[in-house]
């Protein structure tokens, strides 16, 4: 009997949890304003320490799941072609298309033409969109790939390589696009954010993964350690959102339409990037097991990193931080629609999947 695939409770209702966090955060900001104000003062080098701890709680579990040794298994053929699709889409197209699309809708249309958003606030929203565009998905892409019957080994390798690319590509791309957006960015804070929220969790995840696998074994790691760590990640995300919205409550209550306006370019960008990667994969005659995950990683975002950097660069009360959270809000329903599209168009991909030693590779460390 074939196992019915589906999302876990948290992933399935992520949008609901985000909405509840919005309500809880607004309530905290309105009825207990002293709490967020006190927490906002716990800042070192423009980095809010309570937020930093919560972000680490979100990002470390993602990094510890990634088997970076899988990169050694990259070889010529379908996997390398799939990686080329995702690398080019994620780093040479996605950040710049996000900037152009968000600048047109938020800056030119909603702000300059229709007057629905103040110009200074529009630039902050575009800045948040830029941060989302420069951060391809890390954790949730495993879920989307599973639901579309993507190859687990290929999905793992593409996540590992993109996480390494983030180390040196994220800051320059963000700095360049922020300059085009005419938003001054303190480069020392941007680089510090990459160290704090990418380098340290990635290194800690890699070292602790190796240590646990060597001392406890893979079975304990997967059955005991990862599930508990997943709970920590969920708690970190929800508490971060509550704290963030305790500062954003006044803006949201005054401008509820802004949530919808921000979502417009983010939604268009998601479908645009998926179409490019998925169409390219079809033209290149890649098998569906590679094409689906290669398209999902760019369509989805590493929103945890985007939220963290937005807060570090612009503050908890900024429009940039709000824009990144809108990305969290719309993540699940939009990505589920792309999973549906991928499953419905599976027959268009006629190339045979070269399984090779994938099963063996997945059991190696």
Steps between C-alpha positions, in 0.01 A plus 500: 500500500650835395563746780288811474725802496410813689628783713554479872269692732730802526586522130139444389366787710804731487292790368254453789782501756638819346157666519467397866846643567395825335199522733705403807780741413264791441330424833834495684601831343168661590445370853859434617708759310774501765601142412601550134656836585719337765601218267582746221772656717693172528706577191869448421653634174149566360404136563214437741613219729157347581422490128846356427443213742160425348643515146775256597229272638337509155805472276723251683251211463494562124877498472546185707269312261720574198755235407774707337692184413233445233675767291774247425243291313433765236581354161435580137152434371156571636610613847753752369251635244239536772750684721582733212130586470468576869831689532428728204136552598574563869801729465498659154126547450297484822654788703483739206151403387380546859649849504344593165155354575478647851633838381235514229202401714592647841710795386362611163136382513381484862712791626578746219193441279220414744635659818408200714842475667727779620820515289735444796296202620483362146880490488503302825249251361714460187804446724318214674411350163867520396601302808246230412619491141863450598429204729391173329317246714685264733260296713153500346629396156542148640126500573401629156735255328354209698144598408592512130697173512833676446827309536620530865870487412475773237294716737762456771788591269331812365425623853858435612653685206263795526571533873870526418433756226305712750823539700667716237219614265226622735671813637633639167169445321299657783740795524487563125120485474452712813716761329275494194205539738675807650491349847827544693625174645769479769727237347654412836154409632415311180820294518452446874148372426638247250753381759241479778213348305677292233864427585455417869184283464642328191830420674327391820258283303776333300722428802220382729355279225835328450549457875152359562515260205838376617403458866126423491441365150265598219191330646517697826577818307197467273248350743588680823709810439343655188135481618587675827702760314208558265287602797764753604498647149121538502502672840777733383305603191173562683661701782693707245178582317320595821784730603523650152128575481499649849699781335317492166148506644448874467611502136276204415194647672550829319579341162348149478488534120881506494512127576306431180704748297829343611367154417429593136862520374611215727232274351581597141870445565439150637306381195744676266808329641329161510397538135855584392663209684226248417486602134878492470507152655243383245695649209815331628309170520567448869300231680215622716673373816769764440291771332253535788747562786721710269201731448375505859819624667497833318125548519512457877710720731736465795265733686666439839823657371311783328310584821821493706695728266206739458480545876878540532525757218179698543355414842198323640267786408614524139299446185773264380435265791126510432554417132706192584226373729243536222721250317451259790125559497452403135765225484288189549190568285707620203755218520222241531353637177840451333518144634156441344623640167812284512300186571243576229770555235719204591421319174658783298840391628582183310872467583595189696638568847857376542471360851855365497625458854257746653367253751851414615607864504219596732618252759862619493646777711 
